[in-house]
């Protein structure tokens, strides 16, 4: 039981430490103006 709790705690801590370091790239391939606006708003968030 202690091993499972420690493993869960380790996974949660490692998630918060390393999740901020992964870059995400949003590629805009929209052909209409509504799609471009939607992707731009999503990228800005």
C-alpha positions in Angstrom: 0.0 0.0 0.0 2.8 2.4 0.8 4.6 1.6 -2.5 1.4 2.5 -4.4 1.0 5.7 -2.5 4.6 6.7 -3.0 4.5 5.9 -6.7 1.3 8.0 -7.2 2.9 10.9 -5.3 6.0 10.6 -7.5 4.0 10.6 -10.7 2.0 13.7 -9.6 5.1 15.6 -8.6 7.0 14.6 -11.8 4.0 15.7 -13.9 4.0 19.2 -12.3 7.7 19.5 -12.7 8.1 18.4 -16.3 4.7 19.4 -17.8 5.7 23.0 -18.0 8.8 22.2 -20.0 7.1 20.6 -23.0 6.6 23.1 -25.9 3.5 22.9 -27.9 3.3 24.2 -31.5 -0.1 25.2 -33.0 0.0 25.1 -36.8 -2.6 27.2 -38.6 -3.7 25.5 -41.8 -7.2 27.0 -42.0 -8.4 28.1 -45.4 -11.2 30.4 -44.4 -11.2 33.6 -42.2 -13.3 32.0 -39.4 -10.8 29.1 -39.1 -7.9 31.6 -38.9 -9.7 33.6 -36.2 -10.4 30.5 -34.2 -6.8 29.3 -34.3 -5.5 32.7 -33.5 -7.7 33.0 -30.4 -6.8 29.5 -29.3 -3.1 30.2 -29.8 -3.3 33.4 -27.8 -4.8 31.6 -24.8 
